[in-house]
Amino acid sequence: MVRDGVRFFALLYDYVPDYLARRGALRKAHFEHASASMARGEFQMGGAFADPVDGALLTFRASDRRVVEDFARNDPYVKGGLVTAWTIREWTVVLGGGVTPPDL
């Protein structure tokens, strides 16, 4: 759903079992990749799930899901084999994130 000309997406990652042990070598490049997307106004927030650390949720504000697909395909975590699978879901935000709430 498009609200105020904006679409939101959730990017879900599944991690390899030894993610915590392996992420160090790719972490700086991953953060740089996310920071560049954030500077363009796309990446909103993200982080790993806790207990267990078996995946992550990253949120995006973009005009098209291809922005999120490109992010995932070029993410050093994906390219480096830390992500075993990823899924993009369009997310209908009705409150927060700069979205005008619907009339009730």
C-alpha positions, -999 to 999 in steps of 0.1 A, spaced: 0 0 0 13 35 -9 7 61 17 16 97 11 36 85 -19 58 63 2 61 25 4 77 6 33 95 -27 31 108 -52 56 139 -72 46 142 -104 66 176 -123 67 183 -158 79 218 -162 92 243 -191 91 245 -209 125 280 -194 132 271 -158 122 285 -142 154 318 -159 149 321 -149 112 306 -114 110 337 -95 121 354 -96 87 324 -82 69 308 -59 96 325 -26 85 315 -31 49 280 -41 58 276 -9 79 290 12 51 265 -4 27 236 3 51 249 39 58 250 47 21 214 35 17 204 55 48 220 86 33 197 81 2 167 80 25 160 43 19 174 22 48 155 32 80 166 8 107 178 -27 112 195 -52 134 199 -88 143 173 -108 162 184 -117 198 184 -150 216 190 -167 192 209 -145 168 196 -164 138 185 -136 115 178 -99 111 151 -74 103 159 -43 81 133 -17 72 132 5 42 113 35 28 115 33 -10 95 39 -41 100 3 -54 109 -31 -40 138 -32 -64 156 -8 -41 155 -34 -14 164 -62 -37 195 -43 -49 204 -36 -13 202 -73 -4 220 -86 -35 249 -62 -28 251 -65 10 285 -78 21 267 -102 45 248 -117 16 278 -118 -7 300 -132 20 277 -161 28 264 -150 62 229 -148 50 214 -181 39 181 -167 27 163 -133 25 127 -122 20 112 -89 12 77 -80 24 59 -48 16 48 -33 49 17 -12 54 27 14 79 -3 32 94 13 51 122 49 64 126 77 67 102 65 101 90 32 86 77 0 106 82 -24 84 102 -56 74 85 -89 92 93 -108 71 118 
